[in-house]
Amino acid sequence: MSVINQMLKDLEQRTPAQGQVAIPVAISNKPSTIKIVLISLAVLVSLNLLGFYIWNLQEQIQQQTQQVKQRVSSSELTVKKQEQKQAQVQSEVSTSELTVKKQEQKQAQVQPEVSTSELTVKKQEQKQAQVQPEVLASELIVKKQEQKQAQIQQQELSNEAKAPVKEDVKIAKVTASKMSVSRRQLTSAELVAQKLVRAEKSIKINEITKAEQLFEEVLIIEPNHKQARKKLAALWFGRRSYPQATNLLSQGISLDRSDAQLRLLKAKIHLQQGQHQAAYNTLKPLAVLKQQEYQLMLANVAQQIKQYKSAIQAYKILIDMQSYSGRWHLGLAIVYDKNSQFSLARTEYALALTKSDLSIATAEFAEQRMQALGE
């Protein structure tokens, strides 16, 4: 447009001196195609740029949203991890608290035992402390008495020539010195009696350790006290302290080899441990003792280790003691049967059937064995 306007201005400025007549130029009003093309290109370019800009903005927005989502997810993961760690820490804390509580409970359980043991030790120390002053006091009193008697004898020897009035004074002094003695030391028998009474009371109230301690003290004072030894061995046998019980009974047997009760108790402890040979060796020295329980245990133990001669002897002693009993004849018949003495076994089975104390099943067994041996 600017070019056309410039051309029109140039035509107007030309002078008419040249004798030319101005010819009017017809200007076409048609729009130029170049201009349209340029405008359309500019519009298209601008639209493309605008679209590219919008597309770029959308991608940036999407990237930002994705980053935000990633950040949110990562933060959630971190939060979850932190929560898991806190849960683990709480579980560890709870387990530690449980362990602490268990330790406290164990300590609470141990403390009474320790306190009871401390109390027993303190009581023993107090008792020893009480006994020692009494012993010392009694010894001092005896020494004082001896000294006073020596002084009195010296005075009597030196004052034989003096008046009888002085003798009366001397007798008064002697009586006064005798009246000053107010304490005496307990004898060993009295101490043993006191400790036995206390031990029996401890057993009644289920204080077994205290009773064991008192019986041990009795045996220290009087080693030959059989009742204390048997009861202490029975207490140890009850709580399965087998070596201590057997050693205690062996000491008692060495002091008195004819005590059947000590041997019976020791044999029971051996049998409880499955030591049949040791039980037999314990009972064998008193094989001729006429006591039912002793001979019956000896017969049973001897059969188990195939000492049939000892078992036969034990049953014969039982038959001598109780000839009316059929079970001793039956036991002797069984031993003969095991030892292949079948004729003697048959006669003893027949004797057992003549007695009235056999049960129906036992009598049937004896008849069956007689029939088998008769064949």
Buried (B, 14 or more C-beta within 10 A) or exposed (E): EEEEEEEEEEEEEEEEEEEEEEEEEEEEEEEEEEEEEEEEEEEEEEEEEEEEEEEEEEEEEEEEEEEEEEEEEEEEEEEEEEEEEEEEEEEEEEEEEEEEEEEEEEEEEEEEEEEEEEEBEEEEEEEEEEEEEEEEBBEEBEEEBEEBEEEBEEBEEEEEEEEEEEEEEBEEBBEEBEEEEEEEBBEEEEBBEEBBEBBEEBBEEEBBEBBBBBBBBBBEBBEEBBEBBBBBBBBBBEEEBBEBBBBBBEBBBEEEEEBEBBBBBBBBBBBEEEBBEBBBBBBBEBBEBEBEEBBBBBBBBBBBBEBBEBBBBBBBBBBEEEEEBBBBBBBBBBBBBEBEBBEBBBBBBBBBBEBEEBEEEBBEBBEEBBEEBEE
